[in-house]
């Protein structure tokens, strides 16, 4: 019996309380030979082509450890033994701790966790329906909703507080997130060394000090690499600082097949893999044993509209392959889903479903990207609630089934006999709780009853649920002391509106 | 003469990237006016390609290959244009991605679309400092300065450029774009135009020079 099913049975029989999505079945896209070929192909690219490393600090680090670097092109060729060494030093199981420990996300290859999308800059006003720049209030509302939803397990700040001073928008995003959810907060991204210091200081403050934070990191950072084969200076300097400070990292690659990666999906996985592995090499050279999650979100550029095709089947298949690559390296994966729909509805539902079901079936550890539309740009609060329901259905789909005495239920079948029903059996109630998915938005009533109550659409139901959550769900805020500390960090980081924000090396 | 200029036009339409430079050389060798070749051959060819793309008849790689073909021929024809003459364009656009931002694909698409619609485009690349944008605007006196930012953290840099530009070179108009940029934001920072995608940028540019 697969390991996953043992874990699952233990948890279903109440032996351990478990958070996240239980995985009982898995499909495989890449064969072992395919995985080997992608790995060796990536090593070949890293040695022969290399990557562009804009940070002088990182280039120096690579050079001192045997890489061939070129100051003019800012590139570094990475020998395979360094990749192998980094893979030996890295962590395999990473726990994203939460302010409330019942929400700890243990990325242990046996569970999947979901998080909403992040860093949108536009929102549909919930009251007026107006499409406008996102505000800190939108972030507070969406964070509260994510805290309440059962199928959103880890939190990303969904939109930017664009009504705050530009230099500290991301710090306000983190502050609002920490105060309005008890779940783990993963922010994207730290783009300068000072950013990393400020974001880390806020994490330490919220956790109750550095020591407590290092034991239970309640924040983490997702850092993007730049396709093809580039590492931004500020992002990598910040990454090394995060690693030194005990902040778990995701290196998230996003080549777009046909544009910033080969048009073949596997070719783009090679480009992305080279980016993630080279970032891992730098991090492990600087801080051996640093917690790094393998991140990948590869969606083609739509060649008719020039929009990134989030929500495409290719996006899903790449996220599935990214997960398989991560597991090949014994690393947890963080992979993407998104949609290009402009409003909640049929297209958005198809995109979320397609985008989530593939990677989750392939065993994604952390899936990020539900809730925003227009390919990760625009927040519709109702969509977050609808997507939560979609993930709930998929979670049931991938849980797994097995035949044991209890599920075979031969004794019950014998007891009920021929022509009778199972409604009055205790076995029925027991399995109703564990085996029957109960929708909260999908309407299964008869047409008669549906008509009588105003023929409400699923979006109407989502709107009602959203209203109810906003009115009733209360999240305990951080203590006044902690909030004073956070405010002081933000205040100190604030810079004049124009100028003075440059990060000249 | 007409025949070879038509062949040049078709070479753009059929993306003959590898051989179009040879054709352009033949045109120069035959003593045909390079300006005629550029305007009746290349410009007409890329216009056709751009229109087909706009109608959804061809895909982006085909548009890019058409533009690359045009570039390869221009490299041969432009040096042959007699001193004092210049090809007719809709206007001059200086374009780049702002400082600390190295996203270039959107910006490149806008460049390609603008070139294929008859603009002269000077591409400053990515991670362009505010001072460099301003310097180039002063030197080249473009009709339009186009800026791209793909991160909420780099978006404010566009404002840092527009404010001094209005003082130093008030005749230069501005277009901003990039994933997090919105029309509301563009207005806030004083940009003349905003566009959400590459074809929108062409409409904006035409509006500004029209």
Boltz contact constraints between the chains, C-beta under 6 A:
constraints:
  - contact:
      token1: [A, 121]
      token2: [B, 152]
      max_distance: 6.0
  - contact:
      token1: [A, 121]
      token2: [B, 180]
      max_distance: 6.0
  - contact:
      token1: [A, 122]
      token2: [B, 182]
      max_distance: 6.0
  - contact:
      token1: [A, 133]
      token2: [B, 182]
      max_distance: 6.0
  - contact:
      token1: [A, 133]
      token2: [B, 184]
      max_distance: 6.0
  - contact:
      token1: [A, 160]
      token2: [B, 152]
      max_distance: 6.0
  - contact:
      token1: [A, 166]
      token2: [B, 156]
      max_distance: 6.0
  - contact:
      token1: [A, 191]
      token2: [B, 153]
      max_distance: 6.0
  - contact:
      token1: [A, 226]
      token2: [B, 102]
      max_distance: 6.0
  - contact:
      token1: [A, 232]
      token2: [B, 102]
      max_distance: 6.0
  - contact:
      token1: [A, 259]
      token2: [B, 105]
      max_distance: 6.0
  - contact:
      token1: [A, 303]
      token2: [B, 59]
      max_distance: 6.0
  - contact:
      token1: [A, 303]
      token2: [B, 60]
      max_distance: 6.0
  - contact:
      token1: [A, 304]
      token2: [B, 56]
      max_distance: 6.0
  - contact:
      token1: [A, 306]
      token2: [B, 109]
      max_distance: 6.0
  - contact:
      token1: [A, 306]
      token2: [B, 197]
      max_distance: 6.0
  - contact:
      token1: [A, 306]
      token2: [B, 198]
      max_distance: 6.0
  - contact:
      token1: [A, 498]
      token2: [B, 160]
      max_distance: 6.0
